Amino acid sequence: MPMSTPLIIDVDDQPDTTGSCAVCPHPWAEHDALGVRYCTATTVSALPRGCICP
């Protein structure tokens, strides 16, 4: 099985609040604390799961 290039996220930096989320259709600035954690974990783990944003 070929290895994919890992996605590197620097958790010490503030997210780009003007950008969009790589996981769900919502702007990053609209994420609450749970949404930030969920979407970050989904991206890092490359999980095929849907949005939990309210």
C-alpha positions as CSV (number, residue, x, y, z in Angstrom):
1,M,0.0,0.0,0.0
2,P,1.6,3.4,-1.0
3,M,2.2,5.9,1.7
4,S,0.5,9.3,1.4
5,T,2.1,12.6,2.3
6,P,1.0,13.5,5.8
7,L,-0.9,16.7,6.4
8,I,1.0,18.9,8.9
9,I,-1.0,21.2,11.1
10,D,0.7,23.5,13.5
11,V,-1.6,23.6,16.5
12,D,0.3,26.5,18.0
13,D,-0.8,28.8,15.2
14,Q,-4.2,30.5,15.0
15,P,-6.4,29.2,12.2
16,D,-6.9,31.2,9.1
17,T,-10.3,32.8,10.0
18,T,-10.8,34.1,6.5
19,G,-10.5,30.7,4.9
20,S,-12.8,27.8,4.5
21,C,-12.7,24.4,6.2
22,A,-11.2,21.4,4.4
23,V,-13.8,19.1,6.0
24,C,-17.2,20.9,5.9
25,P,-18.8,23.6,3.8
26,H,-18.6,26.2,6.5
27,P,-16.1,29.1,6.8
28,W,-13.4,28.4,9.5
29,A,-14.5,31.5,11.5
30,E,-18.0,30.0,12.0
31,H,-16.6,26.9,13.9
32,D,-17.2,26.7,17.6
33,A,-14.6,25.0,19.9
34,L,-16.1,21.5,19.2
35,G,-16.2,22.2,15.5
36,V,-12.6,23.2,15.4
37,R,-11.5,20.1,17.3
38,Y,-13.7,17.8,15.2
39,C,-12.7,19.2,11.8
40,T,-9.0,19.3,12.7
41,A,-9.1,15.7,13.9
42,T,-11.0,14.7,10.7
43,T,-8.4,16.3,8.5
44,V,-5.4,15.0,10.4
45,S,-6.8,11.4,10.5
46,A,-8.2,11.6,7.0
47,L,-11.5,10.3,8.2
48,P,-14.5,10.1,5.9
49,R,-17.1,11.6,8.1
50,G,-19.6,14.4,7.8
51,C,-20.1,17.8,9.3
52,I,-21.2,18.4,12.9
53,C,-21.5,22.2,12.7
54,P,-24.8,23.6,14.0
